[in-house]
Amino acid sequence: MSESQNIEWKQSWHDDYLKWVCGFANAFGGTICIGKNDAGEIVHVENYIKLLEEIPNRIRNSMGIICDLNLVEESDKKWIELKVNPYAVPVSLRGRYYYRSGSTKMELTGLELNEFLLKKAGKTWDDVVEDGATLADIDTKSIHKFIEDSKDQGRLPDTSGLTTLQILNKLRLVKENKLKRAALILFGKDPGRFFNNISVKIGRFGSDGSDLKFQEVLEGNLVYLLNEVWTQLNYKFLTRPVDFEGMHRIEKGEYPLSALREMLLNALVHKSYVGAAVQLRVFDYKLSIWNEGLLPQGLDIDSLKSNHNSRPRNPKIADACFKAGYIDAWGRGTLKIISACKEAELPEPEIIEKEGGVQVTIFKAILPVELIAVGPMGGPIGGPIGGPIGGPMGGPIGGPIEEQVAFYSASLSKRQLEVLEIIKANTKISRRKLAEQLNINVSAVQGHLDLLKEKGVLSRKGGTRGIWVILENN
């Protein structure tokens, strides 16, 4: 038996480990081995008789649950196996809630705690009835647009001659004639009257996030936003306009429409609607969409890049969007984004968890001449950068940097140019520091470095304490 998501080794018992018990009870259960060190070696528990009596009482008195304790003897050494069962109801420790996520214990607060409590009650946020809302808060034009969009899909039951309430009933968006939150998110006249940040913020930036040129904030229901965001992107934000006629048409433009469509749908369908607004950033050479809400338990970024099951945060909203043909029900949204960029010969999209949410970024394929001549920081790329590399470690290594500067090729991606810019400023920078500055993982940084080496742009002199050298591209 090894330490894993459901097993924890503790050399001795401390009452602080009650948090681990609480975390296991709220997740999928688990086992705490008392009397094993971090290597899994048995160290023997001297006071095992006392602990076998005290631990169950402390668990019961502090959390109101019962756990099984077993005394195990191996090689004349004794240790205690504390088994925690998963509980269908939320378990708190002195008013605080803990959850076992992966191999760590986390305290649930704010948004995570709200979603956890709803889940334990068999509910999701979008399935809750909004008592202050009435049919007068529903925009019938949005419902008609939704039905029109669904006609070619064959997924929506026949709605001919039905009233607004009957249509919402067919979509399971009402309970005892009261509107659920999902109904307001999808079709509300003013959903912002009930919930904060029901909007999409679009910003046009230059080379980086500090260079904001102009912005728009779009507010309204999901059906409205799906169409209005395209209009705003087309007329104000994208350099090469494309024809955004309908949700199902695909045109070749600055970025593949199918990728943009999936990015926006993913953000609106899976966002936490008690969090911040969806934020769409358009840069000179990339476009990103961020929505609040971490991935569900059991999913990670790597899962999104391969076949995975659909696990929507807002199942009522997702089901309605499926019936309209906006999304499918197989968890293929991120795969479609990756595939669309590949078909358009664009770099692979970047998908990361960031600041309590998920961000997807797509990049342009070819950089224009002005970026090749001028770096993102405004200074010439290829001009003098500094004196000789060398100093206390010995004489000059390879001569001045200006003699080794790369003549950047348009085949380099924007991310690869960013890597070079950082290296130019600090030739001794580590891969870990590069990853931190670029806000990507170390393996992704290594991939960019390997490509730069293959293209004859970059090399490494020395080992761990060596330097990066930008080469002349013959």
Sine and cosine of phi, psi and omega as CSV:
sin_phi,cos_phi,sin_psi,cos_psi,sin_omega,cos_omega
0.00,0.00,0.79,-0.61,0.00,-1.00
-0.88,-0.47,0.35,-0.93,0.01,-1.00
-0.93,0.38,0.73,-0.68,-0.06,-1.00
-0.45,-0.89,-0.29,-0.96,-0.02,-1.00
-0.85,0.52,-0.56,0.83,-0.09,-1.00
-0.94,-0.35,0.19,0.98,-0.01,-1.00
-0.71,-0.70,0.72,-0.69,0.01,-1.00
-0.77,-0.64,0.73,-0.69,0.04,-1.00
-0.98,-0.21,0.76,-0.65,0.04,-1.00
-0.73,-0.68,0.77,-0.63,-0.06,-1.00
-0.93,0.36,-0.59,0.81,0.05,-1.00
-0.57,-0.82,0.10,-1.00,-0.05,-1.00
-0.99,-0.12,0.71,-0.71,0.18,-0.98
-0.73,-0.68,0.56,-0.83,-0.03,-1.00
-0.88,0.47,-0.32,0.95,0.05,-1.00
-0.90,0.44,-0.34,0.94,-0.01,-1.00
-0.96,0.27,-0.11,0.99,0.14,-0.99
-0.87,0.50,-0.46,0.89,0.05,-1.00
-0.90,0.44,-0.61,0.79,0.04,-1.00
-0.91,0.41,-0.65,0.76,0.05,-1.00
-0.86,0.51,-0.72,0.69,0.01,-1.00
-0.88,0.48,-0.69,0.73,-0.01,-1.00
-0.89,0.46,-0.68,0.73,0.05,-1.00
-0.90,0.44,-0.68,0.74,-0.03,-1.00
-0.89,0.45,-0.58,0.82,-0.01,-1.00
-0.99,0.14,-0.27,0.96,-0.01,-1.00
-0.97,-0.23,-0.91,-0.41,-0.11,-0.99
-0.88,-0.47,0.34,0.94,-0.04,-1.00
0.98,0.20,0.11,-0.99,-0.01,-1.00
0.11,-0.99,-0.07,-1.00,-0.05,-1.00
-0.75,-0.66,0.73,-0.68,0.11,-0.99
-0.94,-0.33,0.86,-0.50,0.00,-1.00
-0.99,-0.12,0.95,-0.32,-0.02,-1.00
-1.00,-0.08,0.91,-0.42,-0.06,-1.00
0.89,-0.45,0.34,0.94,0.09,-1.00
-0.77,-0.63,0.69,-0.72,0.01,-1.00
-0.99,0.12,-0.07,-1.00,-0.08,-1.00
-0.89,0.46,-0.34,0.94,0.02,-1.00
-1.00,-0.03,0.01,1.00,-0.01,-1.00
0.99,0.13,0.19,0.98,-0.01,-1.00
-1.00,0.07,0.66,-0.75,-0.01,-1.00
-0.96,0.28,0.78,-0.63,-0.02,-1.00
-0.92,-0.38,-0.05,1.00,0.03,-1.00
0.96,0.28,0.73,-0.69,0.04,-1.00
-0.96,-0.27,0.91,-0.41,-0.06,-1.00
-0.94,0.33,-0.68,0.74,-0.12,-0.99
-0.99,-0.15,0.67,0.75,-0.11,-0.99
-0.91,0.42,-0.55,0.84,0.00,-1.00
-0.90,0.44,-0.69,0.72,0.02,-1.00
-0.91,0.42,-0.68,0.73,-0.03,-1.00
-0.92,0.40,-0.61,0.80,0.01,-1.00
-0.88,0.47,-0.42,0.91,0.05,-1.00
-1.00,-0.01,-0.65,0.76,-0.13,-0.99
-0.98,0.19,-0.67,0.75,-0.11,-0.99
-0.87,0.49,-0.74,0.67,0.01,-1.00
-0.86,0.51,-0.62,0.79,0.01,-1.00
-0.91,0.40,-0.65,0.76,-0.01,-1.00
-0.92,0.38,-0.61,0.79,0.04,-1.00
-0.91,0.41,-0.71,0.70,-0.03,-1.00
-0.92,0.40,-0.68,0.74,-0.05,-1.00
-0.95,0.32,-0.53,0.85,-0.07,-1.00
-1.00,-0.04,-0.45,0.89,-0.07,-1.00
-0.79,-0.61,-0.23,0.97,0.02,-1.00
0.96,0.28,0.41,0.91,0.03,-1.00
-0.83,-0.55,0.24,-0.97,-0.03,-1.00
-0.87,-0.50,0.72,-0.70,0.03,-1.00
-0.83,-0.55,0.41,-0.91,0.01,-1.00
-1.00,-0.06,0.73,-0.68,0.07,-1.00
-0.88,-0.48,0.75,-0.66,0.03,-1.00
-0.82,-0.58,0.68,-0.73,0.08,-1.00
-1.00,-0.04,0.82,-0.57,-0.05,-1.00
-0.89,-0.45,0.69,-0.72,0.02,-1.00
-0.86,-0.52,0.80,-0.61,0.04,-1.00
-0.65,-0.76,0.79,-0.62,0.04,-1.00
0.79,0.61,0.71,0.70,0.03,-1.00
0.90,0.43,0.28,0.96,0.08,-1.00
-0.88,-0.48,0.63,-0.78,-0.06,-1.00
-0.93,-0.37,0.64,-0.77,0.12,-0.99
-0.60,-0.80,0.30,-0.95,-0.11,-0.99
-0.93,-0.37,0.75,-0.66,0.07,-1.00
-0.98,-0.21,0.92,-0.40,0.00,-1.00
-0.97,-0.24,0.95,-0.32,-0.03,-1.00
-0.99,-0.14,0.79,-0.61,-0.01,-1.00
-0.92,-0.39,0.83,-0.56,0.04,-1.00
-1.00,0.07,0.50,-0.86,0.10,-1.00
-0.95,0.30,0.56,-0.83,-0.03,-1.00
-0.90,-0.44,0.65,-0.76,0.00,-1.00
-0.97,0.25,-0.37,0.93,0.03,-1.00
-0.98,-0.21,0.44,-0.90,0.02,-1.00
-0.92,0.40,0.66,-0.75,0.00,-1.00
-0.91,-0.41,0.77,-0.64,0.01,-1.00
-0.88,-0.48,0.47,-0.88,0.08,-1.00
-0.91,-0.42,0.96,-0.28,-0.04,-1.00
0.77,0.64,0.72,0.70,0.09,-1.00
0.99,0.12,0.01,1.00,0.02,-1.00
-0.91,-0.41,0.55,-0.83,-0.05,-1.00
-0.93,-0.38,0.75,-0.66,0.02,-1.00
-0.85,-0.52,0.43,-0.90,-0.06,-1.00
-0.60,-0.80,0.67,-0.74,0.04,-1.00
-1.00,0.04,0.91,-0.41,0.01,-1.00
-0.85,-0.53,0.91,-0.41,-0.09,-1.00
0.91,0.42,-0.83,-0.55,0.02,-1.00
-0.94,-0.33,0.29,0.96,-0.03,-1.00
-0.84,-0.55,0.41,-0.91,0.09,-1.00
-0.98,-0.19,0.74,-0.67,0.00,-1.00
-0.77,-0.64,0.60,-0.80,0.10,-1.00
-1.00,0.04,0.76,-0.65,-0.02,-1.00
-1.00,0.07,0.80,-0.60,0.06,-1.00
-0.63,-0.78,0.29,-0.96,0.13,-0.99
0.81,0.59,-0.80,-0.60,-0.07,-1.00
-0.86,0.52,-0.73,0.69,-0.03,-1.00
-0.88,0.47,-0.64,0.77,0.00,-1.00
-0.92,0.40,-0.66,0.75,0.02,-1.00
-0.87,0.50,-0.73,0.69,-0.01,-1.00
-0.93,0.38,-0.59,0.81,0.01,-1.00
-0.90,0.44,-0.72,0.69,-0.02,-1.00
-0.91,0.42,-0.63,0.78,0.05,-1.00
-0.90,0.43,-0.67,0.74,-0.01,-1.00
-0.89,0.45,-0.67,0.74,0.02,-1.00
-0.90,0.43,-0.45,0.89,0.04,-1.00
-1.00,0.06,0.08,1.00,0.00,-1.00
0.98,0.21,0.37,0.93,-0.04,-1.00
-0.82,-0.57,0.32,-0.95,0.22,-0.97
-0.85,-0.52,0.29,-0.96,-0.09,-1.00
-0.83,0.56,-0.68,0.73,-0.10,-0.99
-0.97,0.23,-0.17,0.99,-0.02,-1.00
-1.00,-0.05,-0.02,1.00,-0.04,-1.00
-0.99,0.12,0.66,-0.75,0.05,-1.00
-0.95,0.32,0.72,-0.69,0.08,-1.00
-0.99,-0.13,0.98,-0.18,-0.16,-0.99
-0.88,0.48,-0.50,0.86,-0.06,-1.00
-0.99,0.13,-0.01,1.00,-0.08,-1.00
-0.99,-0.16,0.53,-0.85,0.06,-1.00
-0.74,-0.67,0.09,-1.00,0.03,-1.00
-0.87,0.49,-0.41,0.91,0.04,-1.00
-0.91,0.42,-0.29,0.96,0.01,-1.00
-1.00,0.04,-0.02,1.00,-0.02,-1.00
-0.99,-0.10,0.72,-0.69,0.02,-1.00
-1.00,-0.02,0.94,-0.33,-0.07,-1.00
-0.92,0.39,-0.47,0.88,0.04,-1.00
-0.90,0.45,-0.60,0.80,0.03,-1.00
-0.92,0.39,-0.61,0.80,0.04,-1.00
-0.91,0.42,-0.68,0.74,0.02,-1.00
-0.89,0.45,-0.64,0.77,0.04,-1.00
-0.90,0.44,-0.67,0.74,0.02,-1.00
-0.86,0.51,-0.72,0.70,-0.01,-1.00
-0.91,0.41,-0.65,0.76,0.03,-1.00
-0.88,0.47,-0.69,0.73,0.02,-1.00
-0.89,0.45,-0.46,0.89,-0.11,-0.99
-1.00,0.08,-0.17,0.99,-0.19,-0.98
-0.87,0.50,-0.65,0.76,-0.06,-1.00
-0.99,0.17,-0.07,1.00,-0.10,-1.00
-1.00,-0.07,-0.48,0.88,0.01,-1.00
0.94,0.35,0.39,0.92,-0.04,-1.00
-0.97,-0.26,-0.37,0.93,-0.08,-1.00
-1.00,-0.01,0.76,-0.65,0.08,-1.00
-0.85,0.53,0.39,-0.92,-0.02,-1.00
-0.86,0.51,0.79,-0.61,-0.03,-1.00
-0.90,-0.43,0.20,0.98,-0.05,-1.00
-0.87,0.50,0.78,-0.62,0.07,-1.00
0.97,0.26,0.06,1.00,-0.02,-1.00
-0.99,0.10,0.50,-0.87,0.09,-1.00
-0.98,0.20,0.19,-0.98,0.03,-1.00
-0.85,0.53,-0.69,0.73,-0.01,-1.00
-0.90,0.44,-0.64,0.77,0.00,-1.00
-0.92,0.40,-0.61,0.79,0.05,-1.00
-0.91,0.42,-0.69,0.72,0.03,-1.00
-0.90,0.43,-0.56,0.83,0.06,-1.00
-0.90,0.43,-0.68,0.74,0.02,-1.00
-0.88,0.47,-0.52,0.85,0.02,-1.00
-1.00,0.06,0.04,1.00,0.00,-1.00
0.86,0.52,0.67,0.75,-0.04,-1.00
-0.95,-0.31,0.16,0.99,0.08,-1.00
-0.72,-0.69,0.40,-0.92,0.09,-1.00
-0.65,-0.76,0.88,-0.48,-0.05,-1.00
0.79,0.61,0.71,0.71,0.04,-1.00
0.91,0.41,0.24,0.97,0.07,-1.00
-0.96,-0.29,0.63,-0.78,-0.08,-1.00
-0.97,0.25,0.70,-0.71,0.16,-0.99
-1.00,0.09,0.30,-0.95,-0.02,-1.00
-0.85,0.53,-0.60,0.80,-0.02,-1.00
-0.86,0.51,-0.59,0.81,0.00,-1.00
-0.88,0.47,-0.64,0.77,0.00,-1.00
-0.95,0.31,-0.61,0.79,0.03,-1.00
-0.90,0.43,-0.66,0.75,-0.05,-1.00
-0.98,0.22,-0.68,0.73,-0.19,-0.98
-0.76,-0.65,0.12,0.99,-0.08,-1.00
-0.90,0.44,0.60,-0.80,0.10,-1.00
-0.90,0.43,-0.66,0.75,0.00,-1.00
-0.57,-0.82,0.97,0.26,-0.03,-1.00
-0.88,0.48,-0.39,0.92,0.04,-1.00
-0.91,0.42,-0.28,0.96,0.06,-1.00
-0.94,0.33,-0.40,0.92,-0.03,-1.00
-0.97,-0.25,-0.53,0.85,-0.10,-1.00
-0.73,-0.69,0.53,-0.85,0.02,-1.00
-0.99,0.14,0.47,-0.88,0.17,-0.99
0.86,0.51,0.61,0.79,0.12,-0.99
-1.00,0.05,0.95,0.30,-0.14,-0.99
-0.38,-0.92,0.20,-0.98,0.11,-0.99
-0.83,-0.56,0.84,-0.55,0.08,-1.00
-0.99,-0.11,0.81,-0.58,0.03,-1.00
-0.90,-0.43,0.80,-0.60,0.03,-1.00
-0.83,-0.55,0.67,-0.74,0.10,-0.99
-0.98,-0.22,0.88,-0.47,-0.06,-1.00
-0.91,-0.41,0.25,-0.97,0.09,-1.00
-1.00,0.04,-0.87,-0.49,-0.06,-1.00
-0.99,0.13,-0.37,0.93,0.00,-1.00
-0.53,-0.84,0.04,-1.00,-0.10,-0.99
-0.94,0.35,-0.22,0.98,0.02,-1.00
-1.00,0.06,-0.18,0.98,-0.09,-1.00
-0.97,-0.23,0.95,0.32,0.01,-1.00
-0.99,0.14,0.84,-0.54,-0.04,-1.00
-1.00,-0.09,-0.74,0.68,0.09,-1.00
-0.31,-0.95,0.18,-0.98,-0.07,-1.00
-0.47,-0.88,0.30,-0.95,0.11,-0.99
-0.67,-0.75,0.55,-0.83,0.11,-0.99
-0.86,-0.51,0.89,-0.46,-0.03,-1.00
-0.97,-0.25,0.79,-0.61,-0.01,-1.00
-0.85,-0.53,0.59,-0.81,0.03,-1.00
0.45,-0.89,-0.09,-1.00,-0.01,-1.00
-0.97,0.23,0.15,-0.99,-0.12,-0.99
-0.89,0.45,-0.68,0.74,-0.01,-1.00
-0.88,0.47,-0.66,0.75,0.03,-1.00
-0.91,0.42,-0.72,0.70,-0.07,-1.00
-0.91,0.42,-0.60,0.80,0.00,-1.00
-0.85,0.53,-0.54,0.84,-0.01,-1.00
-1.00,-0.05,-0.64,0.77,-0.08,-1.00
-0.94,0.35,-0.57,0.82,0.03,-1.00
-0.87,0.49,-0.68,0.74,0.04,-1.00
-0.86,0.51,-0.70,0.72,-0.03,-1.00
-0.87,0.49,-0.72,0.69,-0.02,-1.00
-0.91,0.42,-0.68,0.74,0.05,-1.00
-0.87,0.50,-0.68,0.74,-0.08,-1.00
-0.90,0.44,-0.72,0.70,-0.16,-0.99
-1.00,-0.07,-0.30,0.95,-0.12,-0.99
-0.82,-0.58,-0.50,0.87,-0.27,-0.96
-0.93,-0.38,-0.49,0.87,-0.06,-1.00
-1.00,-0.10,0.63,-0.77,-0.03,-1.00
-0.93,0.37,-0.68,0.73,0.03,-1.00
-0.95,-0.32,0.98,-0.20,-0.03,-1.00
-0.87,0.49,0.48,-0.88,0.09,-1.00
-0.77,-0.63,0.27,-0.96,-0.04,-1.00
-1.00,0.02,0.95,-0.32,-0.03,-1.00
-0.99,-0.15,0.92,0.39,0.01,-1.00
-1.00,-0.08,0.98,-0.22,0.04,-1.00
0.99,0.13,0.19,-0.98,-0.06,-1.00
-1.00,0.06,-0.20,0.98,-0.17,-0.99
-0.92,-0.40,-0.01,1.00,-0.02,-1.00
-1.00,-0.01,0.64,-0.77,-0.04,-1.00
-0.88,-0.47,0.83,-0.56,0.04,-1.00
-0.84,-0.54,0.49,-0.87,0.04,-1.00
-1.00,0.01,0.86,-0.52,0.00,-1.00
-0.63,-0.78,-0.56,-0.83,-0.01,-1.00
-0.88,0.48,-0.65,0.76,0.13,-0.99
-0.76,-0.65,0.43,-0.90,0.03,-1.00
-0.91,0.41,0.79,-0.61,-0.04,-1.00
-0.87,0.50,-0.59,0.80,-0.01,-1.00
-0.88,0.48,-0.58,0.82,0.04,-1.00
-0.94,0.34,-0.71,0.71,0.02,-1.00
-0.87,0.49,-0.67,0.74,-0.02,-1.00
-0.87,0.49,-0.73,0.68,-0.01,-1.00
-0.92,0.39,-0.60,0.80,0.02,-1.00
-0.88,0.47,-0.71,0.70,0.00,-1.00
-0.93,0.37,-0.69,0.72,0.02,-1.00
-0.88,0.48,-0.71,0.71,0.03,-1.00
-0.84,0.54,-0.69,0.73,-0.05,-1.00
-0.91,0.41,-0.68,0.73,-0.07,-1.00
-0.97,0.23,-0.58,0.81,-0.05,-1.00
-0.98,0.21,-0.60,0.80,-0.14,-0.99
-0.97,-0.23,0.02,1.00,-0.05,-1.00
-0.95,0.32,0.36,-0.93,0.17,-0.99
-1.00,0.09,0.88,-0.47,-0.07,-1.00
-0.99,0.11,0.14,0.99,0.19,-0.98
-0.94,-0.33,0.19,0.98,0.00,-1.00
-0.96,-0.30,-0.43,-0.90,-0.06,-1.00
-0.98,0.21,0.20,-0.98,0.03,-1.00
-0.93,0.37,0.41,-0.91,0.18,-0.98
-0.90,0.43,0.69,-0.72,-0.05,-1.00
-0.85,-0.53,0.86,-0.51,-0.05,-1.00
-0.91,-0.41,0.89,-0.46,-0.04,-1.00
-0.93,-0.37,0.84,-0.55,0.04,-1.00
-0.96,-0.29,0.90,-0.44,0.03,-1.00
-0.97,-0.26,0.05,-1.00,0.04,-1.00
-0.86,0.51,-0.60,0.80,-0.16,-0.99
-0.73,-0.68,0.26,0.96,0.09,-1.00
-0.34,-0.94,0.24,-0.97,0.03,-1.00
-0.62,-0.78,0.72,-0.69,-0.03,-1.00
-0.74,-0.67,0.52,-0.85,0.11,-0.99
-0.79,-0.61,0.76,-0.65,0.02,-1.00
-0.84,-0.54,0.69,-0.73,0.13,-0.99
-0.74,-0.67,0.58,-0.81,0.01,-1.00
-0.96,0.28,0.55,-0.83,0.00,-1.00
0.85,-0.52,0.91,-0.41,-0.01,-1.00
-0.96,0.29,0.26,-0.97,0.03,-1.00
-0.91,0.42,0.52,-0.86,0.02,-1.00
-0.91,0.42,0.38,-0.92,0.01,-1.00
-0.81,0.58,0.77,-0.64,0.02,-1.00
0.99,-0.16,-0.26,0.97,0.06,-1.00
-0.96,-0.29,0.61,-0.79,0.12,-0.99
-0.69,-0.72,0.00,-1.00,-0.07,-1.00
-0.86,0.50,-0.66,0.75,0.01,-1.00
-0.88,0.47,-0.57,0.82,0.02,-1.00
-0.88,0.47,-0.58,0.81,-0.04,-1.00
-0.93,0.37,-0.31,0.95,-0.04,-1.00
-1.00,-0.09,0.10,0.99,0.05,-1.00
-0.65,-0.76,0.06,-1.00,-0.01,-1.00
-0.87,0.48,0.78,-0.63,0.00,-1.00
-0.53,-0.85,0.36,-0.93,-0.01,-1.00
-0.97,0.26,0.47,-0.88,0.06,-1.00
-0.98,0.18,0.83,-0.56,0.01,-1.00
-0.70,-0.71,0.97,0.25,-0.10,-0.99
-0.93,0.36,0.63,-0.78,0.08,-1.00
-0.93,0.37,-0.57,0.82,-0.03,-1.00
-0.87,-0.50,0.99,0.13,-0.14,-0.99
-0.90,0.44,-0.54,0.84,0.02,-1.00
-0.93,0.38,-0.69,0.73,0.05,-1.00
-0.90,0.43,-0.69,0.72,-0.02,-1.00
-0.89,0.45,-0.64,0.76,-0.02,-1.00
-0.90,0.43,-0.67,0.75,0.04,-1.00
-0.90,0.44,-0.67,0.74,0.01,-1.00
-0.92,0.40,-0.52,0.85,0.09,-1.00
-0.91,0.40,-0.70,0.71,-0.01,-1.00
-0.89,0.45,-0.52,0.86,0.03,-1.00
-0.99,0.17,-0.17,0.98,-0.03,-1.00
1.00,0.07,0.14,0.99,0.00,-1.00
-0.94,0.33,-0.63,0.77,-0.02,-1.00
-0.73,-0.68,0.24,-0.97,0.19,-0.98
-0.98,-0.20,-0.08,-1.00,-0.08,-1.00
-0.89,-0.45,0.55,0.84,-0.11,-0.99
-0.83,-0.56,0.23,0.97,0.04,-1.00
0.91,0.41,0.56,0.83,-0.08,-1.00
-0.98,-0.20,0.10,0.99,-0.08,-1.00
-0.83,0.55,-0.77,0.63,-0.02,-1.00
-0.93,0.36,-0.55,0.84,0.04,-1.00
-0.91,0.41,-0.59,0.81,0.04,-1.00
-0.91,0.40,-0.62,0.79,0.02,-1.00
-0.89,0.45,-0.74,0.68,0.00,-1.00
-0.88,0.47,-0.70,0.72,-0.02,-1.00
-0.90,0.43,-0.67,0.74,-0.01,-1.00
-0.89,0.45,-0.64,0.77,0.03,-1.00
-0.93,0.38,-0.61,0.79,0.02,-1.00
-0.90,0.43,-0.70,0.72,0.01,-1.00
-0.90,0.44,-0.55,0.84,0.02,-1.00
-1.00,0.10,0.09,1.00,-0.01,-1.00
0.86,0.51,0.64,0.77,0.09,-1.00
-0.99,-0.16,0.36,-0.93,0.10,-0.99
-0.86,0.51,0.37,-0.93,0.02,-1.00
-0.89,0.46,0.72,-0.70,0.03,-1.00
-0.87,0.49,0.41,-0.91,0.06,-1.00
-0.97,-0.26,0.81,-0.59,0.02,-1.00
-0.85,-0.53,0.86,-0.50,-0.05,-1.00
-0.66,-0.75,0.40,-0.92,0.23,-0.97
-1.00,-0.01,0.78,-0.62,-0.11,-0.99
-0.55,-0.83,0.81,-0.59,0.13,-0.99
0.78,0.63,0.73,0.68,0.06,-1.00
0.98,0.18,0.25,0.97,-0.01,-1.00
-0.51,-0.86,-0.22,-0.98,-0.01,-1.00
-0.86,-0.52,0.72,-0.69,0.01,-1.00
-0.84,-0.55,0.75,-0.67,0.06,-1.00
-0.89,-0.45,0.76,-0.64,-0.03,-1.00
-0.81,-0.59,0.74,-0.67,0.12,-0.99
-0.90,-0.44,0.46,-0.89,-0.14,-0.99
-0.84,-0.55,0.46,-0.89,0.11,-0.99
-0.95,0.31,0.37,-0.93,-0.07,-1.00
-0.99,0.16,-0.73,0.68,-0.12,-0.99
-0.84,-0.54,0.73,-0.68,0.01,-1.00
-1.00,0.07,0.66,-0.75,-0.01,-1.00
-0.95,0.32,0.22,-0.98,-0.07,-1.00
-0.86,0.52,-0.61,0.79,-0.08,-1.00
-0.90,0.43,-0.49,0.87,0.04,-1.00
-0.97,0.25,-0.50,0.86,0.04,-1.00
-0.92,0.39,-0.56,0.83,-0.05,-1.00
-1.00,0.05,-0.49,0.87,-0.08,-1.00
-0.79,-0.61,0.77,-0.64,-0.03,-1.00
-0.97,0.25,0.29,-0.96,-0.01,-1.00
-0.84,0.54,-0.45,0.89,-0.02,-1.00
-0.99,0.11,-0.03,1.00,0.08,-1.00
0.98,-0.20,-0.30,0.95,-0.02,-1.00
-1.00,-0.03,0.34,-0.94,-0.02,-1.00
-0.90,0.43,0.67,-0.74,0.17,-0.99
-1.00,0.02,0.88,-0.47,0.02,-1.00
0.91,-0.42,-0.16,0.99,0.07,-1.00
-0.99,0.11,0.02,-1.00,0.01,-1.00
-0.87,0.50,0.68,-0.73,-0.01,-1.00
-0.90,-0.44,-0.44,0.90,-0.03,-1.00
0.10,-1.00,-0.13,-0.99,-0.03,-1.00
-0.99,0.13,-0.26,-0.97,-0.04,-1.00
-0.90,0.43,0.51,-0.86,0.16,-0.99
-1.00,0.07,0.75,-0.67,0.00,-1.00
0.39,-0.92,-0.86,-0.50,0.04,-1.00
1.00,-0.07,-0.67,-0.74,-0.14,-0.99
-0.86,0.51,-0.44,0.90,-0.06,-1.00
-0.98,0.21,-0.14,0.99,-0.03,-1.00
0.55,-0.84,-0.27,-0.96,-0.03,-1.00
-0.97,0.25,-0.04,-1.00,0.01,-1.00
-0.85,0.53,0.63,-0.77,0.02,-1.00
-0.95,-0.32,0.98,-0.20,0.12,-0.99
0.99,0.16,0.08,1.00,0.04,-1.00
1.00,0.04,0.02,-1.00,-0.01,-1.00
-0.87,0.50,0.48,-0.88,-0.01,-1.00
-0.87,0.50,-0.59,0.81,-0.06,-1.00
-0.87,0.49,-0.37,0.93,0.03,-1.00
-0.99,0.11,-0.16,0.99,-0.06,-1.00
-0.91,-0.41,0.06,1.00,-0.11,-0.99
-0.89,0.45,0.65,-0.76,0.00,-1.00
-0.98,0.22,0.61,-0.79,0.22,-0.98
-1.00,0.03,0.99,-0.16,-0.20,-0.98
-0.87,0.48,0.70,-0.71,0.01,-1.00
-1.00,-0.06,0.57,-0.82,0.03,-1.00
-0.91,0.40,-0.19,0.98,0.02,-1.00
-0.98,0.21,-0.21,0.98,0.04,-1.00
-0.97,0.26,0.63,-0.78,0.06,-1.00
-0.98,0.21,0.25,-0.97,0.04,-1.00
-0.87,0.49,-0.62,0.79,-0.01,-1.00
-0.91,0.42,-0.63,0.77,0.02,-1.00
-0.91,0.41,-0.60,0.80,0.08,-1.00
-0.91,0.41,-0.59,0.81,0.05,-1.00
-0.90,0.44,-0.64,0.76,0.05,-1.00
-0.86,0.51,-0.71,0.70,-0.01,-1.00
-0.90,0.44,-0.63,0.77,0.00,-1.00
-0.88,0.48,-0.68,0.74,0.00,-1.00
-0.92,0.38,-0.66,0.75,0.01,-1.00
-0.91,0.42,-0.61,0.79,0.04,-1.00
-0.86,0.51,-0.60,0.80,-0.01,-1.00
-0.97,0.23,-0.43,0.90,-0.04,-1.00
-0.46,-0.89,1.00,-0.08,-0.07,-1.00
-0.95,0.31,-0.19,0.98,0.01,-1.00
-0.99,-0.15,0.10,1.00,-0.10,-1.00
-0.88,0.47,0.60,-0.80,-0.01,-1.00
-1.00,0.06,0.27,-0.96,0.05,-1.00
-0.89,0.46,-0.61,0.80,0.00,-1.00
-0.90,0.43,-0.67,0.74,0.02,-1.00
-0.92,0.39,-0.61,0.79,0.08,-1.00
-0.86,0.51,-0.71,0.71,0.00,-1.00
-0.88,0.48,-0.65,0.76,0.00,-1.00
-0.91,0.42,-0.68,0.73,-0.02,-1.00
-0.93,0.36,-0.54,0.84,-0.01,-1.00
-1.00,0.01,-0.16,0.99,-0.02,-1.00
0.86,0.51,0.67,0.74,0.11,-0.99
-0.74,-0.67,0.14,-0.99,-0.04,-1.00
-0.99,0.14,0.24,-0.97,-0.09,-1.00
-0.91,0.43,-0.60,0.80,-0.01,-1.00
-0.90,0.43,-0.58,0.81,0.04,-1.00
-0.92,0.39,-0.64,0.77,0.06,-1.00
-0.87,0.49,-0.70,0.71,-0.01,-1.00
-0.87,0.50,-0.60,0.80,0.03,-1.00
-0.89,0.46,-0.68,0.73,0.04,-1.00
-0.91,0.41,-0.65,0.76,0.01,-1.00
-0.89,0.45,-0.66,0.75,0.01,-1.00
-0.89,0.46,-0.66,0.75,0.01,-1.00
-0.91,0.40,-0.64,0.77,0.02,-1.00
-0.90,0.43,-0.59,0.81,0.06,-1.00
-0.92,0.39,-0.68,0.74,-0.01,-1.00
-0.89,0.46,-0.56,0.83,-0.03,-1.00
-0.99,0.11,0.04,1.00,0.04,-1.00
0.95,0.31,0.42,0.91,-0.02,-1.00
-0.99,-0.12,-0.49,0.87,-0.16,-0.99
-0.68,-0.73,0.56,-0.83,0.13,-0.99
-0.60,-0.80,0.16,-0.99,-0.02,-1.00
-0.84,-0.54,0.79,-0.62,0.09,-1.00
-0.94,-0.34,0.82,-0.57,-0.03,-1.00
1.00,0.03,0.12,-0.99,-0.01,-1.00
-1.00,-0.05,-0.80,-0.60,-0.04,-1.00
-0.86,0.51,-0.58,0.81,-0.03,-1.00
-0.99,-0.15,0.30,0.95,-0.04,-1.00
-0.99,0.13,-0.29,-0.96,-0.04,-1.00
-0.72,-0.69,0.34,-0.94,0.14,-0.99
-1.00,-0.01,0.63,-0.77,0.01,-1.00
-0.81,-0.58,0.85,-0.53,0.07,-1.00
-0.99,0.11,0.85,-0.53,-0.14,-0.99
-0.99,-0.10,0.39,-0.92,0.14,-0.99
-0.97,0.24,0.74,-0.67,-0.02,-1.00
-1.00,0.04,0.98,-0.21,-0.07,-1.00
-0.92,0.39,0.00,0.00,0.00,0.00
